[in-house]
Amino acid sequence: MNTHNGQANSDSPGVTSWQGVPAVDHRHEVCALREITSNTLTWVARDLEPAMWQVDLSDRAVTEILAVADHIRENPMKHLQREENTLPWPTVRSHVAELRHMLDAGRGFAVLRGLPVDEIDETDSDVLVEIYWLLGQIIAPTVAQKWDGEMIYSVRDTGTAYGYGVRGSKTSVELVFHVDNAFGRAVPDYVGLLCKQPAKEGGLSRFCSLYTVHQRLAAKQSDALERLYQPMLFDRQKEHGPGSPKVLLAPFFSWRDERLFARANTSLVRKGYQVAGVEMDQPLLQALDAVDEICTDEAIWFEAPLERGHIQYLNNHEIGHYRSEFIDHEDSALKRHLYRLWHRNHGSRNYDGIVAKT
C-alpha cells in the first residue's frame, strides 16, 4: 500500500527567500541519495506483458455498472455527491482493487478496459462522469486539482498558447515525461484519465519507471543525480492564492517510507527559474538535460493505448508519463476529451492538502 505520499498538512512549511525570490519552502524533503535496488517498479519496456497492466471488466462488472448508471438517472443528486461505498457492485470493486495492486506492487500503471461508454446515455455525459468519479473512489480519496477546488479536470485543447499560467493539459503540445502537480504542496498519489474521445492523430500515452531513470543517472551521470537531490525552483503555474509565491523550492528526487518520491518535471523546473527571474546553476541545467536524454531512449518507456472508454491509472511518484503532440478533429463533438482525477491518501481534499487547525 502506497502510504508515503501526499504529506501536506497543517505542518506544511511556509515561505522562504531563495536568492532574493519568495518561494514555498519544501526543503524538508531533501534527503541523502540512495542506491536503487531492483523491484517490480524498476522496469524497461521489454519486461512488460499485457497481464501486468491490463484489467478487463467482466460481463458481470459491466452489468453492475449499467445498473448503477440507471440508478443515477432515476435518483438525481447534486453533481459529485455520491459515495462509492453505498453501491451494490462487488465485482467492480474486485476489478479496481486488482488494478490498485498493480499501481502499488506491480508496474505502477494500469488500464481499465471495457467501460460501456456507448451504453451509458451519451446524451447526458454527467452520468458517465459520475460513474468515473465513483470508480475513482475505490483507488483512493479524490482531491482538488486546482486551487479553486475543481475536482474533475477536463483535459482538452482550448486553443490557448502554452505559457505561464496555462497548463499543458489545456493545449495540444508535447508533454515530456513528468508526474502531475510536481510543483504542488501536496502531490497526488495516483492519477486517473478517462478517455471519452481520443485525438484524430497523436496524443499517445507513454510510461517510464522513475526508478529506472534514477538507476541510469547513477550509472552514467552520478554528479547530475546528486544535484537532483538538492533544492530547485518549480513554476507553480498560478495555482495558488493571491500574493502567494510563484515558485516552490524542493528536490527533484526524494524518499518517503522507503519508496521513491519524485517531483519529476524538467519543463516546470526550467519555467520556475524563468518565472523567478533567477539564473539556473550549470549543474542543474546539465542534470535536467541528462534526465531528458535518458527519457528519449525507447527501451525505457512503454506506450499504452488510450482508447474511448479506457481509464488509465498511474502511481504518480514512481512512474513518469508522457503525452505526444496531437492533431484534433475539426468537429467539436469528436475532439480529444479526457477526464482526469487525482487521488491522495493523506491531508485534506483541498488543493494544497492543508488540514484545518483545531
C-alpha positions as CSV (number, residue, x, y, z in Angstrom):
1,M,0.0,0.0,0.0
2,N,1.4,3.4,-1.0
3,T,1.4,5.3,2.3
4,H,4.4,7.6,1.8
5,N,2.8,10.3,-0.3
6,G,0.7,13.4,0.0
7,Q,2.4,14.7,3.1
8,A,0.9,18.2,3.1
9,N,-0.9,19.1,6.3
10,S,-1.2,21.8,8.9
11,D,2.6,21.5,9.5
12,S,3.4,22.3,5.9
13,P,6.4,24.6,5.5
14,G,5.9,28.3,4.9
15,V,7.6,30.8,2.7
16,T,11.3,31.4,2.3
17,S,13.5,33.7,0.3
18,W,15.7,31.9,-2.2
19,Q,18.3,34.1,-4.0
20,G,16.0,37.0,-3.2
21,V,12.9,35.3,-4.6
22,P,9.9,34.3,-2.4
23,A,9.3,30.5,-2.6
24,V,7.1,27.9,-0.9
25,D,9.7,26.0,1.1
26,H,9.8,22.2,0.8
27,R,13.4,21.7,1.7
28,H,12.3,19.3,4.4
29,E,12.1,16.8,1.5
30,V,15.8,16.9,1.0
31,C,17.4,13.5,2.0
32,A,20.5,11.5,1.3
33,L,21.0,9.9,-2.1
34,R,20.1,6.2,-2.1
35,E,21.0,3.3,-4.3
36,I,18.1,1.8,-6.2
37,T,17.6,-1.9,-5.6
38,S,15.5,-3.7,-8.2
39,N,11.8,-4.2,-7.6
40,T,8.7,-4.6,-9.6
41,L,8.6,-0.8,-10.2
42,T,12.1,-0.9,-11.8
43,W,11.5,-2.0,-15.3
44,V,12.2,-1.4,-19.0
45,A,9.7,-1.9,-21.9
46,R,10.8,-5.4,-22.7
47,D,9.8,-6.5,-19.2
48,L,6.2,-5.8,-19.7
49,E,3.3,-8.1,-20.7
50,P,-0.4,-7.1,-21.1
51,A,-1.4,-9.1,-18.0
52,M,0.8,-6.8,-15.9
53,W,-1.1,-3.6,-16.8
54,Q,-4.5,-4.5,-18.3
55,V,-7.6,-5.1,-16.3
56,D,-10.7,-6.0,-18.4
57,L,-14.2,-5.5,-16.9
58,S,-16.1,-8.8,-16.9
59,D,-19.6,-9.1,-18.2
60,R,-20.8,-9.2,-14.6
61,A,-19.0,-6.0,-13.8
62,V,-20.4,-4.3,-16.9
63,T,-23.9,-5.3,-15.8
64,E,-23.3,-3.8,-12.3
65,I,-22.0,-0.5,-13.9
66,L,-25.1,-0.2,-16.2
67,A,-27.4,-0.8,-13.2
68,V,-25.6,2.0,-11.3
69,A,-25.9,4.3,-14.3
70,D,-29.7,3.6,-14.3
71,H,-29.8,4.3,-10.6
72,I,-28.1,7.7,-11.1
73,R,-30.6,8.7,-13.8
74,E,-33.6,7.7,-11.7
75,N,-32.3,9.2,-8.5
76,P,-30.8,12.7,-9.2
77,M,-28.3,14.2,-6.8
78,K,-26.1,17.2,-6.9
79,H,-23.0,16.6,-9.1
80,L,-20.2,14.5,-7.4
81,Q,-22.1,14.0,-4.1
82,R,-22.4,10.2,-4.3
83,E,-20.3,7.8,-2.3
84,E,-19.0,4.6,-3.8
85,N,-19.3,2.5,-0.6
86,T,-23.1,2.7,-0.9
87,L,-23.2,0.9,-4.2
88,P,-24.0,-2.8,-5.0
89,W,-21.2,-3.5,-7.4
90,P,-18.8,-6.1,-5.7
91,T,-17.4,-7.4,-9.0
92,V,-16.4,-3.9,-10.0
93,R,-14.7,-3.3,-6.6
94,S,-12.7,-6.5,-7.1
95,H,-11.5,-5.4,-10.5
96,V,-10.5,-2.0,-9.3
97,A,-8.8,-3.5,-6.3
98,E,-6.7,-5.6,-8.6
99,L,-5.8,-2.5,-10.6
100,R,-4.8,-0.6,-7.4
101,H,-2.5,-3.5,-6.5
102,M,-0.8,-3.1,-9.9
103,L,-0.1,0.6,-9.1
104,D,1.5,-0.1,-5.7
105,A,3.1,-3.5,-6.1
106,G,3.1,-4.1,-9.9
107,R,4.5,-1.9,-12.7
108,G,3.0,1.3,-11.4
109,F,0.4,1.9,-14.1
110,A,-2.7,0.1,-15.4
111,V,-5.5,0.4,-17.9
112,L,-9.1,-0.5,-17.0
113,R,-10.8,-1.6,-20.2
114,G,-14.4,-2.2,-21.2
115,L,-16.3,0.7,-19.6
116,P,-19.6,0.6,-21.5
117,V,-19.4,4.2,-22.7
118,D,-21.8,3.7,-25.6
119,E,-24.4,2.0,-23.4
120,I,-24.3,4.8,-20.8
121,D,-26.5,7.5,-22.1
122,E,-24.2,9.8,-24.0
123,T,-26.9,12.5,-24.2
124,D,-26.2,13.0,-20.5
125,S,-22.4,13.0,-20.1
126,D,-22.9,13.7,-16.4
127,V,-23.8,10.1,-15.9
128,L,-20.5,8.9,-17.4
129,V,-18.6,11.4,-15.3
130,E,-20.4,10.2,-12.1
131,I,-19.5,6.6,-12.9
132,Y,-15.9,7.6,-13.3
133,W,-16.0,9.6,-10.1
134,L,-17.3,6.6,-8.2
135,L,-14.8,4.2,-9.7
136,G,-12.0,6.5,-8.6
137,Q,-13.1,6.4,-5.0
138,I,-12.1,2.8,-4.9
139,I,-8.5,3.8,-5.8
140,A,-8.1,6.4,-3.0
141,P,-9.9,9.7,-1.9
142,T,-10.4,12.2,-4.8
143,V,-8.8,15.6,-4.3
144,A,-8.9,19.0,-5.8
145,Q,-6.8,19.6,-9.0
146,K,-6.9,23.4,-8.9
147,W,-6.5,26.0,-6.2
148,D,-10.2,26.9,-6.6
149,G,-11.3,23.4,-5.7
150,E,-12.0,21.9,-9.1
151,M,-12.4,18.1,-8.5
152,I,-12.8,16.7,-12.0
153,Y,-10.5,18.2,-14.6
154,S,-11.5,18.3,-18.2
155,V,-8.4,17.6,-20.4
156,R,-8.9,19.1,-23.9
157,D,-7.2,21.6,-26.2
158,T,-8.6,25.1,-25.6
159,G,-6.6,26.7,-28.3
160,T,-4.7,28.7,-25.7
161,A,-0.9,29.0,-26.2
162,Y,1.2,27.1,-23.7
163,G,2.8,29.6,-21.3
164,Y,2.8,31.0,-17.8
165,G,-0.4,30.1,-16.0
166,V,-1.6,27.8,-18.8
167,R,-1.3,24.0,-18.1
168,G,0.0,21.9,-20.9
169,S,-3.1,19.7,-20.5
170,K,-5.2,22.6,-22.0
171,T,-3.1,22.6,-25.2
172,S,-2.0,20.1,-27.9
173,V,1.7,20.4,-27.2
174,E,4.0,17.5,-26.4
175,L,4.3,16.9,-22.6
176,V,7.7,15.4,-21.6
177,F,7.9,12.7,-19.0
178,H,6.6,14.1,-15.7
179,V,4.5,13.5,-12.7
180,D,1.3,15.5,-12.2
181,N,1.5,18.6,-9.9
182,A,5.2,18.3,-9.4
183,F,5.1,21.9,-8.1
184,G,2.4,21.3,-5.6
185,R,2.4,21.3,-1.8
186,A,0.6,18.0,-1.9
187,V,1.5,15.9,-4.9
188,P,-1.3,13.4,-5.8
189,D,-0.6,9.7,-5.1
190,Y,-2.4,8.5,-8.2
191,V,-3.7,10.0,-11.4
192,G,-6.7,8.6,-13.5
193,L,-7.6,9.5,-17.0
194,L,-10.9,8.5,-18.6
195,C,-10.9,8.7,-22.4
196,K,-14.2,10.0,-23.7
197,Q,-12.8,10.8,-27.1
198,P,-9.2,10.2,-28.5
199,A,-7.4,12.6,-30.8
200,K,-7.6,12.3,-34.6
201,E,-3.8,11.8,-34.6
202,G,-1.2,11.6,-31.8
203,G,-1.9,12.2,-28.1
204,L,-0.2,8.9,-27.3
205,S,0.5,8.0,-23.7
206,R,3.8,6.6,-22.6
207,F,5.0,5.5,-19.2
208,C,8.5,5.0,-17.7
209,S,9.8,3.9,-14.3
210,L,11.5,6.7,-12.4
211,Y,13.5,4.0,-10.6
212,T,15.0,3.1,-13.9
213,V,15.7,6.7,-14.7
214,H,17.4,7.1,-11.3
215,Q,19.5,3.9,-11.9
216,R,20.7,5.1,-15.3
217,L,21.7,8.5,-13.8
218,A,23.6,6.8,-11.1
219,A,25.5,4.6,-13.6
220,K,26.3,7.2,-16.1
221,Q,26.0,10.7,-14.6
222,S,26.3,10.5,-10.8
223,D,27.0,14.2,-10.4
224,A,23.7,15.0,-12.2
225,L,21.9,12.6,-9.8
226,E,23.4,14.3,-6.8
227,R,22.2,17.7,-8.0
228,L,18.6,16.4,-8.4
229,Y,18.6,15.5,-4.7
230,Q,19.1,19.2,-3.9
231,P,16.5,22.0,-3.9
232,M,15.4,23.7,-7.1
233,L,12.6,26.0,-8.2
234,F,9.4,24.8,-9.8
235,D,6.8,27.0,-11.5
236,R,3.5,26.8,-9.6
237,Q,1.5,27.6,-12.7
238,K,-0.5,30.3,-10.9
239,E,-2.3,27.5,-8.8
240,H,-2.1,29.5,-5.6
241,G,-3.8,32.2,-3.6
242,P,-3.3,36.0,-4.3
243,G,0.1,37.1,-3.1
244,S,1.5,33.6,-2.7
245,P,4.9,32.8,-4.2
246,K,5.0,31.9,-7.8
247,V,7.6,29.1,-7.3
248,L,8.1,26.2,-5.0
249,L,11.6,25.1,-3.7
250,A,12.1,21.3,-3.4
251,P,14.3,18.5,-4.7
252,F,13.5,16.5,-7.8
253,F,14.2,13.2,-6.1
254,S,13.4,12.3,-2.5
255,W,12.3,9.3,-0.5
256,R,9.4,8.6,1.9
257,D,8.8,5.3,3.7
258,E,11.5,3.5,1.7
259,R,9.9,4.5,-1.6
260,L,10.9,7.0,-4.2
261,F,9.1,10.3,-4.2
262,A,9.8,12.2,-7.4
263,R,8.8,15.7,-8.4
264,A,9.8,14.8,-11.9
265,N,9.1,17.6,-14.4
266,T,12.1,19.1,-16.1
267,S,9.9,21.6,-18.0
268,L,8.4,23.1,-14.9
269,V,11.9,23.5,-13.2
270,R,13.1,25.4,-16.3
271,K,10.0,27.6,-16.1
272,G,10.4,28.0,-12.4
273,Y,13.7,29.8,-12.9
274,Q,12.3,31.9,-15.8
275,V,9.3,33.0,-13.7
276,A,11.6,33.8,-10.7
277,G,14.0,35.7,-12.9
278,V,16.9,33.7,-11.4
279,E,19.7,32.2,-13.5
280,M,19.8,28.4,-13.3
281,D,23.1,26.9,-12.0
282,Q,25.1,24.9,-14.5
283,P,25.0,21.6,-12.6
284,L,21.2,21.8,-12.5
285,L,20.9,22.6,-16.2
286,Q,23.1,19.6,-17.0
287,A,21.1,17.4,-14.7
288,L,17.8,18.3,-16.4
289,D,19.4,17.7,-19.8
290,A,20.6,14.3,-18.5
291,V,17.0,13.3,-17.5
292,D,15.6,14.4,-20.8
293,E,18.2,12.5,-22.7
294,I,17.6,9.3,-20.8
295,C,13.9,9.6,-21.4
296,T,14.4,9.7,-25.2
297,D,15.6,6.1,-25.1
298,E,12.7,3.9,-26.4
299,A,13.9,1.0,-24.3
300,I,12.8,2.5,-21.0
301,W,9.3,3.6,-21.9
302,F,6.1,1.8,-22.7
303,E,3.3,3.1,-24.9
304,A,-0.2,2.1,-23.7
305,P,-3.3,2.6,-25.8
306,L,-5.8,5.3,-24.7
307,E,-9.0,4.5,-26.5
308,R,-12.6,5.5,-26.0
309,G,-13.8,4.0,-22.7
310,H,-10.4,3.2,-21.4
311,I,-9.3,4.5,-17.9
312,Q,-5.6,4.9,-17.3
313,Y,-4.3,5.0,-13.7
314,L,-0.7,5.5,-12.6
315,N,1.4,5.8,-9.5
316,N,2.3,9.5,-9.6
317,H,5.5,9.4,-7.5
318,E,7.4,6.4,-9.1
319,I,6.1,6.4,-12.7
320,G,6.6,9.2,-15.2
321,H,4.1,9.8,-18.0
322,Y,4.3,11.5,-21.4
323,R,1.8,12.7,-24.0
324,S,2.8,13.3,-27.6
325,E,1.6,16.3,-29.6
326,F,-1.7,15.7,-31.3
327,I,-3.9,16.8,-34.2
328,D,-7.6,17.1,-33.3
329,H,-10.8,16.6,-35.2
330,E,-12.5,19.7,-36.7
331,D,-15.8,18.5,-35.4
332,S,-16.1,19.7,-31.8
333,A,-18.1,16.6,-30.8
334,L,-15.1,14.4,-31.9
335,K,-12.3,16.5,-30.3
336,R,-10.0,14.8,-27.9
337,H,-11.6,14.8,-24.5
338,L,-10.3,13.2,-21.3
339,Y,-11.5,13.5,-17.7
340,R,-8.8,13.5,-15.0
341,L,-9.0,12.6,-11.4
342,W,-6.3,13.0,-8.7
343,H,-6.2,10.8,-5.6
344,R,-4.3,11.2,-2.4
345,N,-4.2,9.2,0.8
346,H,-3.1,12.0,3.2
347,G,-4.1,15.5,4.0
348,S,-7.3,17.4,3.3
349,R,-9.1,17.1,0.0
350,N,-8.3,20.7,-0.9
351,Y,-5.7,21.5,-3.5
352,D,-2.8,22.1,-1.0
353,G,-3.9,19.3,1.2
354,I,-3.9,21.6,4.2
355,V,-5.8,20.3,7.3
356,A,-7.6,22.9,9.4
357,K,-6.0,23.5,12.8
358,T,-8.1,22.7,15.9
